[in-house]
Amino acid sequence: DADVTQTPRNRITKTGKRIMLECSQTKGHDRMYWYRQDPGLGLRLIYYSFDVKDINKGEISDGYSVSRQAQAKFSLSLESAIPNQTALYFCATSDRGTSGRALSTDTQYFGPGTRLTVL
Amino acid sequence: EDQVTQSPEALRLQEGESSSLNCSYTVSGLRGLFWYRQDPGKGPEFLFTLYSAGEEKEKERLKATLTKKESFLHITAPKPEDSATYLCAVPHLNDYKLSFGAGTTVTVRA
C-alpha cells in the first residue's frame, strides 16, 4: 500500500464550486505539505503543517484553505474554484529532521497527485 | 529571493548515450539540494540529497554531484526506463520550505 494517498485522483468541477482534496499518510510523519504543479512553473507550496496545531501559508495560499484533522490527514479546500486553479495538486510529508544536522533538511515524500480541472 | 533553474528543459537521448542535467541555484546559505524523479501522472519520487560542495551520490545509472553554484545529474548509458522528468529542489535557509526547479524531461529511445 502507498505511504501517501490522495483522493480524488481526478476531478472536474465548475467555477464557483467548493472542492476538497484529501491526503492521508501512513509514514508516521509530523510534517505535511500541499503543492500545486503547473507546466513550466515547477512545484509551488500552498500550505504546510508541522503538526496538528501548526499550519502555515506557503507562497500561493490565496483562494485555498487547509485542515489538519489528525497527524495522518491533511485536507486542501478551494472555497470557490476558478479556472486558473486548474493544476496538478500534490501532498507531501516529511519527518522532523532525521539528518542530525543543526538545520534539518528533511526529505519530502510525495503522494500520487490529484488532477483538478475547473471549467 | 531563492531561485532554482534547470537546464535543458528537455533532453532526448539514444539508449546508451550518456548525458548530464544541470540545476543552478541562487540561495543564501545552501543547506542541501534534493533530486527527484517524476513519471507522467505520478508524484515526485525522491532520489538523492546532497549537503555540501564536492559531495556525490549514485544510484544505478544516476550520479548526482554538487558544487557551490550548481548540481549535475549524470545519466550513464541510459535505458528507456530512465525516461522521466527530473526535478531539483533547494531548502530555504530559515524554514523548511523547498524551492523547486521546473524540471528536465528526459526521453530515452531504444
Interface residues (C-beta under 8 A of the other chain):
Chain A: V4 R31 G40 L41 G42 L43 R44 L45 Y48 F50 G58 E59 F90 A92 S94 S99 R101 L103 S104 T105 D106 T107 Q108 Y109 F110 G111 P112 G113 R115
Chain B: V4 R31 G32 F34 Y36 G41 K42 G43 P44 E45 F46 T49 Y51 L87 A89 P91 L93 Y96 K97 L98 F100 G101 A102 G103
